[in-house]
Amino acid sequence: MLIFEKSRTGRHLTLLPKCDVPIVMPEEKDTRTLDLHLPELSENDISRHYTELEKKSRGVNDGFYPLGSCTMKYNPRINEDMAALSGFTEIHPLQPQSTVQGCMEVFKTAEYYLTEITGMDHMTFQPAAGAHGEFTGILLIKAYHTSRGDTKRNKIIVPDSAHGTNPATAAMAGYKIINIDSREDGCVDIDKLREVVGEDTAGLMLTNPNTVGLFDKNILQITKIVHEAGGLCYYDGANLNAVMGTVRPGDMGFDVVHLNLHKTFSTPHGGGGPGSGAVGCKEILAPFLPKDMVEGEVGKYHFVNAPQTIGRVKEFYGNFLVVVRALTYCMTLGKEGIPEASSHAVLNANYMMNRLKDLYDMAYDEVCMHEFVMGLEGLKKETGVSAMDIAKGLLDNGIHPPTMYFPLIVHEALMVEPTETESKEILDEAIEVFRKLYHDAKTAAESLHMAPVSTPIGRLDEVGAARNPILRHKF
Ligand SMILES: *Cc1c(COP(=O)(O)O)cnc(C)c1O
């Protein structure tokens, strides 16, 4: 039931004392012409309403949540404690800089940690999401070429194993996308790359580990080819979970990188934010960084604008509390803990993959990074049970489905990312569920077509929902 349907005219909770100043009404021209439909409920009603909704939803705290490409790890509570400190929450972006030195130190310290992890020289925290970070990074590349009068570079190369936001970003920045296919083994085709680079190459956008969960073995060669053609290299580091503290994009030859602090660096996400797509860059791109970079030393920090700044990409300083969480996470784990988290993420993914590959076809039969992709095309041909059916069947077994039908280059894909925060017991349970569903597919396919049957809402008409979405309540 919607909150509007629970509303009763006149029901409310009086929190404020009676008004003791004259009431001034806006002028006629400024008053609203439509009724303001606000639900009217008591505090008790509201509290129960949201608790009811909370119970119907699924999150990391309800159980295994192997949503590939999203890093749904457990987020340590200490991050939340730090982000809730009043010194961080009860400030205003227009406050004098001398009164927010601690917050500026957070930016500077987070920049120190994350440039160390990425092998970059600078980092801005303004972008609010991964795709926003990509856009910022590509604008840096564009500003770099423009500043050199090198204006014929109008193409960005994007391998087909890149995240979908990569070509979208390049297009939004006004570039033509040159798509290159992957080889059989899921890596970039070096010969094809050599064919397409040239005087019109502005840069390359690469997701590594790529969307099929593989680390490209030719990474140094790839960045070298692009650099030799005069282009720059962009690293989509949204999913740094597999490599943080082990290898650095900067050392692989990349000039600019974004991180999804709301994935790898443990801010809860889903439901649309807030996030942070922090962007790191090498010295050559520093003159173009967004406005308001923090400079100086403890107690004497101030904001500066890079000489040829691309301007502001978001109001003020980005989602600051996400940066507080990321910094807390880095400081808690430390130099030893960060690579350890990554190696556990990789171990967990390989463990699950190896315990499932006798039944399920793996898209790439290789050592994977933090996630692996199964291709259920064969199972579907044989039994009629699709990746969607298996995903829905998982819901009836208390497991959130993996990412489905992505990456597009694998048919009937299920992309599983267990993360480092799950124990062997949880992984074993999940493996048993996957194995059981495989046998169900062979013996009782019909039951899987009907799944889920134990969730608040059953199988949705997804086409109908996409074609005729009902997004408003009709009063
Ligand atoms: C999630 C993701 C993005 C986009 O991040 P948003 O915060 O959703 O905009 C980009 N690239 C990769 C590889 C991702 O996994």
The ligand as a Tripos MOL2 file, in Angstrom:
@<TRIPOS>MOLECULE
LIG
   15    15     1     0     0
SMALL
NO_CHARGES

@<TRIPOS>ATOM
      1 C1         29.3560    0.9210  -11.9720 C.3       1 LIG1
      2 C2         30.3000    1.1710  -13.0370 C.ar      1 LIG1
      3 C3         30.3220    2.4050  -13.7090 C.ar      1 LIG1
      4 C4         29.3090    3.5000  -13.4670 C.3       1 LIG1
      5 O1         29.2770    3.9840  -12.1530 O.3       1 LIG1
      6 P1         28.0130    4.8260  -11.6430 P.3       1 LIG1
      7 O2         28.3860    5.3010  -10.2710 O.co2     1 LIG1
      8 O3         26.8550    3.8920  -11.6410 O.co2     1 LIG1
      9 O4         27.8000    5.9560  -12.5940 O.co2     1 LIG1
     10 C5         31.2830    2.6010  -14.6660 C.ar      1 LIG1
     11 N1         32.1630    1.6360  -14.9780 N.ar      1 LIG1
     12 C6         32.1650    0.4350  -14.3670 C.ar      1 LIG1
     13 C7         33.1770   -0.6020  -14.7580 C.3       1 LIG1
     14 C8         31.2330    0.1520  -13.3800 C.ar      1 LIG1
     15 O5         31.2160   -1.0420  -12.7980 O.3       1 LIG1
@<TRIPOS>BOND
     1     1     2 1
     2     2     3 ar
     3     2    14 ar
     4     3     4 1
     5     3    10 ar
     6     4     5 1
     7     5     6 1
     8     6     7 2
     9     6     8 1
    10     6     9 1
    11    10    11 ar
    12    11    12 ar
    13    12    13 1
    14    12    14 ar
    15    14    15 1
@<TRIPOS>SUBSTRUCTURE
     1 LIG1         1 GROUP 0 **** ****
